[in-house]
Amino acid sequence: MAFVGGSCSSTATWSMAPLKSALPSIPSVSVYTSSPPAFVSLQVAASASSPPLRRLGFSWPISKPLLPSFSALAPLCPLLSSFLSGDTTSFEHHFRIIDNGGRFFAMRHGRRVPKLNRPPDQRRALLRGLTTQLLKHGRIKTTRARAKAMRKYVEKMITLAKEGSLHKRRQALGFIYEKQIVHALFAEVQDRYGDRNGGYTRIIRTLPRRGDNAPMAYVELV
């Protein structure tokens, strides 16, 4: 290429042959991924003036998988991990079960009352009904779990009645199903529990229930 009068004019053409001959040869690369051995050929394209196409062979003898079968809490690919691990038939062994019946015990944060095998709305309705019946009859028979769960609600209603304000009466009316029981409770609570600070109920254990052998107990007002 020469410069004539400040402009460039092409007097020769570029050739890639000397450059390609100066480059080192590409060694074969082996990658360990899967078994049985497989060979993949890759063709490297070149210009018209270059030597014929060269083939690069890649062999895959198996030793270990490139990636672990799982990461964090979930496996990367459940089906792949199940086939890669020869000693197991599923990917469930990667997880640790944390509950009260497993090897690890989870903390009971925020579980102040038992579930009573019911969703929250039904559990609250059950406790409201038991509280209403206990304040109405003075003594009822139920399971021990329900008796322990309802005790604090009964004592809370009695505490509201001892304060005696209109706001406390409306709170009791919103919890107890029968209005007459609320008015009778607010009228008689001072004579019965005026000098007692807490401990308004008593739980007495009795024989298990016939049929399912559930532990039973009597709950009564002191």
RODO-2510 file (C-alpha; in nm, 4 decimals, decimal comma):
residues 222
     n   res          X          Y          Z
     1     m     0,0000     0,0000     0,0000
     2     a     0,1463     0,3350    -0,1020
     3     f     0,0553     0,6978    -0,0422
     4     v     0,0301     0,9143    -0,3542
     5     g    -0,0354     1,2846    -0,3232
     6     g    -0,1792     1,2608     0,0265
     7     s    -0,4219     0,9805    -0,0690
     8     c    -0,3853     0,6063    -0,0247
     9     s    -0,3909     0,3657    -0,3144
    10     s    -0,4026    -0,0146    -0,2802
    11     t    -0,1078    -0,1838    -0,4567
    12     a    -0,1241    -0,5242    -0,2770
    13     t    -0,3859    -0,7553    -0,1200
    14     w    -0,3861    -0,8985     0,2295
    15     s    -0,3161    -1,2725     0,2684
    16     m    -0,4160    -1,4738     0,5787
    17     a    -0,1964    -1,7732     0,4968
    18     p     0,1238    -1,6424     0,6644
    19     l    -0,0721    -1,5377     0,9709
    20     k    -0,2430    -1,8772     1,0046
    21     s     0,0864    -2,0617     0,9630
    22     a     0,2400    -1,8539     1,2433
    23     l    -0,0382    -1,9391     1,4917
    24     p     0,0167    -2,2420     1,7220
    25     s    -0,1912    -2,5521     1,6674
    26     i    -0,5021    -2,6010     1,8831
    27     p    -0,4661    -2,8971     2,1226
    28     s    -0,7493    -3,1413     2,1825
    29     v    -0,9716    -3,0640     2,4827
    30     s    -1,1342    -3,3312     2,7005
    31     v    -1,4337    -3,2443     2,9184
    32     y    -1,5683    -3,4795     3,1837
    33     t    -1,9442    -3,4605     3,1880
    34     s    -2,1333    -3,7822     3,1187
    35     s    -2,0988    -4,1488     3,0359
    36     p    -2,0602    -4,3480     2,8041
    37     p    -1,7792    -4,1798     2,6002
    38     a    -1,9032    -3,9681     2,3136
    39     f    -1,7207    -3,7722     2,0467
    40     v    -1,8300    -3,4406     1,9039
    41     s    -1,6537    -3,2839     1,6079
    42     l    -1,6455    -2,9102     1,5571
    43     q    -1,5577    -2,7596     1,2207
    44     v    -1,3569    -2,4384     1,2146
    45     a    -1,4393    -2,2291     0,9093
    46     a    -1,1645    -2,0505     0,7239
    47     s    -1,1225    -1,8427     0,4124
    48     a    -1,0836    -1,9785     0,0628
    49     s    -0,7049    -1,9492     0,0712
    50     s    -0,6657    -2,1311     0,4038
    51     p    -0,5860    -2,5039     0,4460
    52     p    -0,8761    -2,7542     0,4580
    53     l    -1,1140    -2,7604     0,7509
    54     r    -0,9762    -2,9054     1,0714
    55     r    -1,1794    -3,1150     1,3161
    56     l    -1,1567    -3,0864     1,6909
    57     g    -1,2541    -3,3981     1,8865
    58     f    -1,4092    -3,3704     2,2322
    59     s    -1,4371    -3,6869     2,4427
    60     w    -1,6612    -3,7266     2,7526
    61     p    -1,5486    -4,0041     2,9880
    62     i    -1,7471    -3,9773     3,3179
    63     s    -1,5846    -3,9204     3,6544
    64     k    -1,7962    -3,6682     3,8474
    65     p    -2,0758    -3,4289     3,7512
    66     l    -1,9674    -3,0740     3,6824
    67     l    -2,2324    -2,9289     3,9143
    68     p    -2,3577    -3,0589     4,2506
    69     s    -2,6940    -3,2285     4,2517
    70     f    -2,8577    -2,9543     4,4590
    71     s    -2,7950    -2,6004     4,5758
    72     a    -2,9446    -2,4229     4,8798
    73     l    -3,2859    -2,5729     4,9670
    74     a    -3,3969    -2,7149     4,6321
    75     p    -3,2151    -2,9319     4,3773
    76     l    -3,1170    -2,7720     4,0490
    77     c    -3,2987    -3,0392     3,8515
    78     p    -3,4903    -3,3026     4,0493
    79     l    -3,4970    -3,5533     3,7635
    80     l    -3,1300    -3,5015     3,6792
    81     s    -3,0217    -3,5269     4,0426
    82     s    -3,2178    -3,8476     4,0867
    83     f    -3,0369    -4,0099     3,7921
    84     l    -2,6920    -3,8768     3,8789
    85     s    -2,7001    -4,0083     4,2344
    86     g    -2,6715    -4,3824     4,2150
    87     d    -2,7403    -4,4653     4,5808
    88     t    -3,0784    -4,2948     4,5933
    89     t    -3,4000    -4,3192     4,3963
    90     s    -3,5396    -3,9708     4,4609
    91     f    -3,4259    -3,6233     4,5554
    92     e    -3,6145    -3,6111     4,8867
    93     h    -3,2995    -3,7084     5,0782
    94     h    -3,1587    -3,3594     5,0129
    95     f    -3,4172    -3,1992     5,2431
    96     r    -3,4351    -3,2052     5,6210
    97     i    -3,7825    -3,2295     5,7707
    98     i    -3,8247    -2,9844     6,0586
    99     d    -4,1314    -3,0500     6,2669
   100     n    -4,2200    -3,1780     6,6110
   101     g    -4,2128    -3,5379     6,4931
   102     g    -3,8819    -3,5315     6,3060
   103     r    -3,5200    -3,5340     6,4019
   104     f    -3,5128    -3,1578     6,4522
   105     f    -3,7536    -2,9675     6,6746
   106     a    -3,8829    -2,6303     6,5593
   107     m    -3,9520    -2,3560     6,8126
   108     r    -4,3154    -2,2766     6,8908
   109     h    -4,3076    -1,9032     6,8240
   110     g    -4,6524    -1,7450     6,8520
   111     r    -4,8327    -2,0707     6,9357
   112     r    -4,9777    -1,9805     7,2731
   113     v    -5,2856    -2,2037     7,2428
   114     p    -5,3251    -2,5451     7,0816
   115     k    -5,4644    -2,5679     6,7304
   116     l    -5,7481    -2,7983     6,8456
   117     n    -5,7553    -2,9476     6,4932
   118     r    -5,9497    -2,6500     6,3602
   119     p    -5,8827    -2,3435     6,1451
   120     p    -5,8650    -2,0073     6,3235
   121     d    -6,2284    -1,9057     6,2686
   122     q    -6,3699    -2,2373     6,3863
   123     r    -6,1310    -2,2477     6,6811
   124     r    -6,2415    -1,9044     6,7970
   125     a    -6,6076    -2,0026     6,7616
   126     l    -6,5435    -2,3166     6,9672
   127     l    -6,3743    -2,1213     7,2457
   128     r    -6,6550    -1,8643     7,2487
   129     g    -6,9150    -2,1390     7,2776
   130     l    -6,7310    -2,3137     7,5604
   131     t    -6,6888    -1,9855     7,7480
   132     t    -7,0581    -1,9060     7,7111
   133     q    -7,1625    -2,2488     7,8373
   134     l    -6,9296    -2,2367     8,1351
   135     l    -7,0547    -1,8942     8,2441
   136     k    -7,4123    -2,0152     8,1950
   137     h    -7,3975    -2,3496     8,3782
   138     g    -7,0972    -2,3005     8,6086
   139     r    -6,9505    -2,6452     8,5261
   140     i    -6,8998    -2,8310     8,1972
   141     k    -6,7186    -3,1424     8,0803
   142     t    -6,4839    -3,1281     7,7836
   143     t    -6,1425    -3,2499     7,6724
   144     r    -5,8340    -3,1408     7,8622
   145     a    -5,6886    -2,9564     7,5630
   146     r    -6,0074    -2,7530     7,5191
   147     a    -6,0304    -2,6896     7,8925
   148     k    -5,6784    -2,5507     7,9069
   149     a    -5,7350    -2,3408     7,5954
   150     m    -6,0618    -2,1843     7,7164
   151     r    -5,9471    -2,1053     8,0700
   152     k    -5,7822    -1,7732     7,9862
   153     y    -6,0870    -1,6522     7,7928
   154     v    -6,3202    -1,7223     8,0856
   155     e    -6,0919    -1,5389     8,3248
   156     k    -6,0656    -1,2484     8,0819
   157     m    -6,4453    -1,2148     8,0700
   158     i    -6,4601    -1,2126     8,4501
   159     t    -6,1858    -0,9479     8,4604
   160     l    -6,3835    -0,7329     8,2170
   161     a    -6,6918    -0,7700     8,4355
   162     k    -6,4985    -0,6647     8,7469
   163     e    -6,3962    -0,3392     8,5798
   164     g    -6,7603    -0,2770     8,4899
   165     s    -6,7249     0,0081     8,2408
   166     l    -6,9406     0,0456     7,9303
   167     h    -6,6468    -0,0256     7,7031
   168     k    -6,5689    -0,3499     7,8887
   169     r    -6,9327    -0,4531     7,8716
   170     r    -6,9357    -0,4065     7,4949
   171     q    -6,6174    -0,6115     7,4655
   172     a    -6,7829    -0,8933     7,6606
   173     l    -7,0947    -0,8671     7,4447
   174     g    -6,8773    -0,9098     7,1370
   175     f    -6,7322    -1,2367     7,2696
   176     i    -7,0107    -1,4090     7,4650
   177     y    -7,3013    -1,5317     7,2558
   178     e    -7,5904    -1,4624     7,4991
   179     k    -7,6564    -1,1077     7,6213
   180     q    -7,8411    -1,2182     7,9350
   181     i    -7,5292    -1,3998     8,0574
   182     v    -7,3211    -1,0848     8,0100
   183     h    -7,5636    -0,8686     8,2084
   184     a    -7,5883    -1,1307     8,4854
   185     l    -7,2090    -1,1632     8,4969
   186     f    -7,1567    -0,7872     8,5319
   187     a    -7,4210    -0,7734     8,8045
   188     e    -7,2953    -1,0598     9,0219
   189     v    -6,9182    -1,0581     8,9684
   190     q    -6,8371    -0,8132     9,2467
   191     d    -7,0131    -1,0198     9,5126
   192     r    -6,8506    -1,3441     9,4032
   193     y    -6,4985    -1,2441     9,2894
   194     g    -6,4512    -0,8997     9,4420
   195     d    -6,1641    -1,0075     9,6699
   196     r    -6,0043    -1,2580     9,4324
   197     n    -5,7287    -1,1557     9,1915
   198     g    -5,7263    -1,4257     8,9264
   199     g    -5,7751    -1,7991     8,9427
   200     y    -6,1494    -1,7991     8,8725
   201     t    -6,1646    -2,1480     8,7158
   202     r    -6,0698    -2,4989     8,8210
   203     i    -5,9876    -2,8022     8,6021
   204     i    -6,0589    -3,1471     8,7444
   205     r    -5,9388    -3,4481     8,5475
   206     t    -6,1739    -3,7393     8,4953
   207     l    -6,1862    -4,0724     8,3081
   208     p    -6,1010    -4,0794     7,9367
   209     r    -6,3829    -4,0615     7,6852
   210     r    -6,5242    -4,3917     7,5722
   211     g    -6,4597    -4,4635     7,2077
   212     d    -6,1465    -4,2646     7,1203
   213     n    -5,9923    -4,2639     7,4719
   214     a    -5,9519    -3,8850     7,4669
   215     p    -5,8491    -3,7349     7,8036
   216     m    -6,1435    -3,5555     7,9608
   217     a    -6,1779    -3,2980     8,2381
   218     y    -6,4371    -3,0905     8,4233
   219     v    -6,4071    -2,7125     8,4138
   220     e    -6,5901    -2,5197     8,6838
   221     l    -6,6042    -2,1732     8,8321
   222     v    -6,4471    -2,1321     9,1745
***
